[in-house]
Amino acid sequence: MNDDKMKRLFEAAAPGPTDEQKERMYRNLLTHSRSEDTKLGRKGVSARRSRFAVMAALLTVLLTTTALAAAYRGLDETFLKFLGPATPEQAAYLSNGAYTIDKQVANEEGTLILKQAIGDGNLAYILMDFIAPEGTALNAARYRFENPNTTTNESFHGTGFKLLDDGNPNDNKISMVMSVMTENSLEGQTARFRFTNLQEADPFPGIFKTVIAGAWEAEFKLDFKAYSSLYQPNRKIDLYGYEAVLKSVSVSPISIALKIESDFAKEIGEAARERRESAQDEETDEYPITIRYADGTSETTGVFSGLHLSDLLSRQILTIKTFDKVINDKEISSIVFFGAEVPIDNRTSAAE
């Protein structure tokens, strides 16, 4: 860590940790300070004895008041690498919102360790490890559970799994992030999960097959702090030639979600499918958004990643956009959706 980035982390305010968290943070800091390869979106830390001694003494004093304390209190290093925060301030913010689950479910088929969760208004990420019996190599390109049965207060759950690089690709342990997309935030809700049959596959379009049959159940509260900033433009829009109203836009570092109302939800859905079919690309985003940044640049979601849900009875359409890495919402100036531009107030940004 260079001096500039260390200073920036120290200057970001954060609530103080408990005594147990202080002890764990101190151990982590000692470990990370010794490693030249440790990264938190910054350069490696020198392991020279004199610099290590100074850093250890300084960090011990500052642990109770700094954003660095929050970062080590919150997010697992593998989780941080998956999220890819844009700045040290954003890393601290993401860590402040994280919740430590610390649940372990073991049987003869393997051990499932549920570690941490973060989330916003429509998306939750859950970090987990799976340890197979000794002698089993988990080294495929993709992994998932065949049937992640999820029970919360929500009526619908869209789920998926992402294999993470844990640094040991040929052992019997894997790390994954499970995504759970819902109509409303899971913040504070008690969730019950039943995971069955670990499956593996080659890179897409490889077919998943069961490699370890079994079931693992756990119940826990999702006490993360939701990141989203909500905007309610209530703007009339033309959606594939049909009248609709853009009711809300929810922006966070991990997703952007839009809620639309229309008496023509069915017709809009059919028109969107025709657009995808005409493009001859199943990954085409049927409801693209353009993200405009403060520096004048912009990007449009041409490939769909996330969830799209239409409720014909309530006449509501929900589309959630997820990203390979977290977005720097502090730099967003507006979101454009089918001609409607929604200004984004950076003062309520998650990165601040």
Salt bridges, closest charged atoms under 4 A:
ASP3 OD1 - ARG51 NH2 3.30
GLU11 OE2 - LYS7 NZ 2.19
ASP19 OD1 - LYS22 NZ 3.37
GLU23 OE2 - ARG27 NH1 3.27
ASP76 OD2 - LYS115 NZ 3.13
GLU77 OE1 - HIS32 NE2 3.77
GLU89 OE1 - ARG8 NH2 3.09
ASP129 OD2 - LYS115 NZ 3.27
ASP129 OD2 - LYS173 NZ 3.86
ASP165 OD2 - LYS81 NZ 3.49
ASP166 OD2 - LYS173 NZ 3.45
GLU217 OE1 - ARG192 NH2 2.62
GLU217 OE2 - ARG194 NH1 2.45
GLU219 OE1 - ARG192 NH1 3.46
ASP263 OD1 - ARG315 NH1 2.77
GLU282 OE1 - ARG276 NE 3.41
ASP285 OD1 - LYS321 NZ 2.93
GLU286 OE2 - ARG276 NH1 2.13
GLU341 OE1 - ARG292 NH1 3.13
ASP345 OD1 - ARG347 NE 3.14
GLU352 OE2 - LYS330 NZ 2.72
